[in-house]
Amino acid sequence: MQKERQAQAGKKSLLTQKIEAALRDHCGQDYSLDDLANNLQRDKFYLAHLYKNETGQTINQYENSYRISRFKSRLLWTD
């Protein structure tokens, strides 16, 4: 199952890529799933379902892992 998800990770749809880009752009801001849906002009439940099916994780999990990776990087590369 894990290998299957990794293979799919390289085949993300354009919409999934836009979801991730929007989350990265608004990282650290008050940005909800409703805001994301409005910006992408899609239903929030559709976005959540699509993202989970394509990546194997929720939008919230992606957002949290991205934030953690940013903070790790800051800890490593700043005084």
Number of C-alpha atoms within 10 A of each C-alpha: 7 8 8 10 15 13 12 15 13 10 13 14 14 9 14 19 13 14 20 17 12 16 22 15 11 14 15 10 8 7 13 13 16 13 13 19 17 12 11 15 9 13 13 17 12 11 20 18 13 17 22 16 13 18 20 18 14 17 21 13 12 18 16 13 12 16 16 12 11 14 12 11 11 11 10 9 8 6 5
